[in-house]
Amino acid sequence: MKKIYIIEDEKDISNLYKLLFEREGMEVESIVTSGKVALEEIENLKEKLSDIVFIIDNRIPEKSGLEVAQRLIEISPALKNQIIFATADDTISKDQVEDLGIPYFLRKPFSLEELLSTIDNIENG
């Protein structure tokens, strides 16, 4: 079971994720509200990144979700299969996310079932 790393600046959404994941018996590694902090933490977690599923919103302060995703993929190209891009940002298209090689894109609002099913797909390859 992979740990969940949430990059989301809306407290209500990140709290909902946390409750959902804990109810499902998943461990939340971290909840980060800014792209800059996410990038700093990612550098410190380099050894553990393969054990983490990242849920990334694009509209976050300081650095965009896309910038954070690009950095993860630079560190290890395989991580692209552990990123769920979850955003309401209309300026980001599914194609842009797929161009980075990230197969998982959820447009907010999405159902919690969709999110859990996506995580299931990641864990079961």
C-alpha positions in Angstrom: 0.0 0.0 0.0 1.5 3.3 -1.1 1.4 6.4 1.0 -0.6 9.4 -0.2 1.0 12.8 -0.7 -1.5 15.6 -1.2 -0.5 18.9 -2.9 -3.6 21.1 -2.5 -4.1 24.6 -1.2 -7.8 24.4 -0.4 -8.1 23.1 3.2 -11.6 21.7 2.8 -10.5 19.5 -0.1 -7.3 18.3 1.5 -9.2 17.5 4.8 -11.8 15.6 2.8 -9.0 13.6 1.1 -7.4 12.9 4.4 -10.6 11.6 5.9 -11.3 9.5 2.9 -7.9 7.9 2.8 -7.7 7.2 6.5 -11.2 5.6 6.3 -9.8 3.4 3.5 -6.8 2.4 5.6 -4.3 4.5 3.6 -1.5 6.5 5.1 -1.3 10.2 4.3 2.4 11.0 4.0 1.9 14.8 3.9 -0.5 17.6 2.9 1.3 20.5 1.3 -0.4 23.8 0.4 2.3 25.4 -1.9 4.3 24.3 -4.8 7.5 25.7 -3.3 7.1 23.7 -0.1 6.2 20.6 -2.2 9.4 20.9 -4.2 11.5 21.3 -1.0 9.9 18.2 0.6 10.3 16.2 -2.6 14.1 16.8 -2.5 14.1 15.4 1.1 12.0 12.4 0.2 14.0 11.3 -2.8 14.7 7.8 -1.3 11.0 7.2 -0.6 9.3 8.6 -3.7 8.6 5.2 -5.3 6.3 4.4 -2.3 4.1 7.5 -2.8 1.0 8.4 -4.8 0.9 12.1 -5.5 -2.4 14.0 -5.8 -1.5 17.4 -7.3 -3.7 20.4 -7.9 -2.4 22.9 -10.4 -3.6 26.1 -8.8 -1.3 26.3 -5.8 0.8 29.2 -4.5 4.4 29.9 -5.6 4.9 27.0 -8.1 2.2 25.4 -10.2 1.2 21.8 -9.9 2.6 21.2 -13.4 6.0 22.5 -12.2 5.9 20.1 -9.3 4.9 17.2 -11.5 7.7 18.0 -13.9 10.3 18.0 -11.1 9.1 14.6 -9.9 9.4 13.2 -13.4 13.0 14.7 -13.7 13.9 12.9 -10.4 12.5 9.6 -11.7 10.6 9.1 -14.9 8.7 6.2 -13.4 7.0 8.5 -11.0 4.7 9.8 -13.8 2.6 6.7 -13.2 2.2 7.7 -9.5 0.8 11.2 -10.1 -2.9 12.0 -10.1 -3.4 15.5 -11.5 -6.6 16.7 -9.9 -7.6 20.2 -10.8 -10.4 22.6 -11.6 -8.0 24.8 -13.5 -9.5 25.3 -17.0 -6.2 26.5 -18.4 -4.8 23.0 -18.0 -6.0 20.3 -20.4 -5.8 16.5 -20.1 -3.6 16.6 -23.2 -1.0 18.8 -21.4 -0.9 16.4 -18.5 -0.6 13.4 -20.9 2.2 15.2 -22.8 4.2 14.9 -19.5 3.4 11.2 -19.6 1.0 11.4 -16.6 -1.9 9.0 -17.3 -4.1 10.1 -14.4 -6.1 13.3 -14.8 -9.2 14.2 -12.8 -11.2 17.3 -13.5 -12.7 18.8 -10.3 -15.4 18.2 -9.2 -14.9 14.4 -9.3 -16.4 11.7 -7.2 -14.5 10.1 -4.3 -15.1 6.8 -6.0 -13.3 8.0 -9.1 -10.3 9.1 -6.9 -10.2 5.7 -5.1 -10.5 3.8 -8.3 -7.6 5.8 -9.8 -5.4 5.0 -6.8 -6.4 1.4 -7.1 -5.3 1.5 -10.8 -1.9 2.9 -9.7 -1.3 0.3 -7.0 -2.4 -2.6 -9.2 -0.5 -1.4 -12.2 
